[in-house]
Amino acid sequence: MQTDGRIVGHVQVKVASRVYAVPVRAVSLGGTDAREGFFMEDAGTFGILVDSGKTEENRRQVIERASEDAARILSRKFLN
């Protein structure tokens, strides 16, 4: 997965009593197989990818959906 984009911020995701700072990376996704949204790699690296070529409104919507995904996935991983 392409995770080397420019960090444009962080989203705080609360899972039980822990708060995770999930980095949001803007990457040019044109011509790649990477998808926008939350990702978690086997090495434990996670974050949110947004396409730097899209509008700010589109990126905001992706971040909102990905934040919900992050909360769900992180809670499954760390609470089980």
Summary of the structure (lengths in Angstrom):
residues: 80
radius of gyration: 12.4
end to end distance: 25.6
largest distance: 39.7
contacts: 217
relative contact order: 0.25
helix: 30%
strand: 38%
